[in-house]
């Protein structure tokens, strides 16, 4: 198992070893799946890959995306799968996530996709290390299902809307104030999810993003329903014209956010976009002889 993940990590980080598109892609023409923790209706092209690395999970891998076909994208949460090797019991955490393209944009009619993610925890996992709050997913299942809608105009402005529900087992949300305690435990509940995102891509090397949401998100404090969140920031592709694949395909997202958990009466915030993650996005193609 360790060898499998090591191989995947090496393949992901060194895309220069594969065939590349003759015309370098950039942030204006690339497919973005979760900009600023939003949900788009886009799917990767067949054999297009994205490897994402958060500095906070090093030395372990974070997550990846794979375009199985032009209409089906698998989102692979590598850390839970690998985390099973280092925590008791020594079992990978089942985590399956797929996005299915249902329609392409046609005039004012938006692109549409269906997205689903299932995850099972064998043991409790504390997903917030804040001094004022505890958010703990205990052993059990989490499963979200949602429809995503995306619309683009000719000025590189994208608007995304997503709505659905999350089924959650054994979720604890509470503050750490013993004098003014506020918290709740949720067992086998279904909660609504909704988000609205806007991204503007003014330059090939720069895109700006804003998302407001209630419920489950994918990147920051992931798979936790019942939270209000505002995310904002930008992405950069500083070397998109470089001849070396590892630099040409390199991207980074810098995000600030505000989260409020009404069940605990507490908030998490970062006013300045300083919570980055780095990623590489490329398409594998057979080399012509």
N, C-alpha and C positions, 0 to 999 in steps of 0.2 A: 504493500500500500504506500509506504514512504517513497519507494522508487517511482511509482506512478505519478504522485503529486510533484516530485522533484522534476520529472521529465516534462510535465505540463508547465511548470513554472519556467523552466529553461526555454521551452518552445515559445511561451508567451512573451518573455522579456527580450528575446532575440529574433524579432520578426524579419530581420535582414536576411536570414537564411532561407526565406521562402520567396517565391515569385511575388512581385508587387505590381500594382497598377502603373501603367506607363505615365499617366498624368497624376501627380501627387494630390491626394485628397487634402481637404482643409476644413475648417470649422463651418464654412458657409455651405459646403455640399455634403458634409458627413451626416450620418444617421446618429442621432443622440437619443438614448433610451430613457435615462433618468436625470436630465439636467436639473441641478438645484433641488434634488429630491422630488422632482415631479414625475409624471407618467405620460409618455408620449404614445402615439398610435403607430410608431414606426417599428419596423423589423429590419434586422441586418440582412445584407445580401448573402446568398449561398456561399459558405466557406469564408465569410467575414468574421473576424475575431476581435474581441476587446479583452484585454487583461488589465484589471484595476488593482492598485496597491495603495492601501492606507498606511502611512508611516506608523500608525498606532498599533498595527498588528504584526509589524516586523519582529522576528525574521520569518514569520509564516505568511503564506499568500492570503489575499483577501477575497476577490471574486472575479468571475470572468463571464463573458457572453459569447455565444457561438451561433452563427446563422446556419441552421441545419438545412433550410431551404430559403428561398426568397420570402416565404410567408410564415416560417416558424423559426423563432429564436429561443434558444435555451439560455437561461440565466443561472449560472452555476455559483452557488455560495460556497467557495472553497474552504473558508475558515471553519465552519461547522463540520464539514466533511473531514477535514484534517484534525480538527480539535478533538475528535473522538479517539485519536491516537495518544493524546496526552492527558486525558481526564478519565476518571473512573465513572462508569465502566468503559473499557477500551473498545468502544464501538463508534463508528462514524454516525453523525447526526443526519438522519434522512432529511434532505432539503431539495425539493424539486420546484422549478420555476420555469414557466413557458409563456411566450407571447405569440398569439396567432393573428395574422393580418386578415381582416375581414373585407376591407374596402380601401381603395386608393382615393385620394382627393380628386374630385371632379367639379371644377368651378367652385361654387359656394358650399358644396357638399364635402365634409371633412374626411380625412382618413380615419378608419375605425379599426380597432384591435381589441381582442379579448386577452386578458392576462390572468394567470392563476399561479399561486405559490402555496405549497404545502411544506410544513416542517414539523418534525417530532423531536421533542427533547426527552432524553432519558433521565436527566437530573435537572435540578433547579439552576437557573442562570440569572445572575444579577446583571441587568442591562443598563444600570445607571450607577455611577460611582460618585454622584453628587453628595455634598455634605448635608444637604437639606432634604434629600428625597431618596427613597428606595423603589426601584421598579424591577420586579422579579418575575420572570416566567418560570413556573415550576413544571415538573414533568407533565407532558401532555402534548396536544396537537394545536397547531396554528394553521389556518388555511384561509387565504383571501382570494376573492374572485372579483374582477372589475372590468368594465368596458372603458377604453381610452379613445379619445377623439382629438385629432390634430388638424390644424388649418394653417397654411402658409400663404403669404402674399408675395408679390414680386419685389418687395423691398427687404427680403430676408427677415421678415417678422413672422414668428411662429406663435400660435396660441394653442394650448393643450388643456383639455378638460377630462377628468376621470371620475368615475363613481362606481361603487360596489359595496361589498360587505366583507367582514372578517369574522371567522369563527375562532374563538379562543377558549382554551382550557387552562384553568389554574393560573390566573394572572393576579399578582399583588401590586397595588399602587398605594404608597403611603408616604407621609412625611416622617421626619426623624425628630419631631418636636414632642417630647414626652408630656409637656404641659398643655399643649394645644394640638393634640393628635387629630389628624384627619387622614383617612385612608379607606380602601375598599378592596375586597377580594372577589374576583370574578371567576366563576366556574361554568364552563359550557355556555358561553354567551355569544350572541351575534351582534356586532356593532357596525354602524354605517361608516363608509369611507368616501371622501370627496376631495378633489383638489383642482386648482386652477393655476396654470403656469403660462408665463410669457417669456419668450427668449428672442433677442434681437442680435443678429450676427453682422455687425458693421464691417468687419475686416476678415480676411481669410485666416488670420492668426488670433482673432478675438471674438468671443461671444459673451453676451450679458444675459443674466437670468433672474427671474423672480417667481416664486411659488408660494401660494397660500393653501393650507389644507387642514382638514380635520380627519383624524383616524390614522390608519396604517400608512407608513411610507417604506421605501426600500433601502435607503442608504444610511441616514442618520437616525439613530434610535429605531432601528428597523423592527418590523413585525410587532409593533406596539400600537394597539388601537386607542381610541378615546383621548387623543392629544390634539391640541391646536398647535399649528406650526406655521411660521413664516420663514422662508429661506431666500437668500439673495446673494448674488456674487457674479463670478465670471469664470470663463475657461480660456486657456491660452494654448496655442500651438506654435511655440517659438521657433521651431526648426523645420517647418513643414516643407521647405524646399531643399533641405539637406540631402546629399546623395547617400548618406548612411541610413539604413532602414531603422535602426534603433533610435536615431534622433528624429528622422522624418516623421515617424508615427507616434512620437511622444506628445502627450497632452497632459494638462493639469487643470483641476477644478478647485477654486478657492471660494469658500462659502461662509457666510455669517448666518445666524439663525436666532429665532426666538421660539421657544416651546413653552406651552402652558399645560399642566396636567390638572384639570379641575377636580379630579377625585382626591388629589393630595393637596390642592390649593397652593402648588409650588410651580416655579418656572425655571427654565434653563435658557441662557442667552449668551450670544457672542455678537456684539454690535459690529465689529470689524470682520470682514471675510478672511479668517485665518485658519480655518479647518480644511486643509487641502487633502485631496487624494490625487494620485498620478495614474495615468493609464496609457496604454499603447493600443492603437486601432489600425488594423490592416486586413487585407484580403489575400488569401492564399490562392495562387493560380499556378497551373502547371507551366513550366518553362517550355518555350517553343524550341524545338531542335533545329 
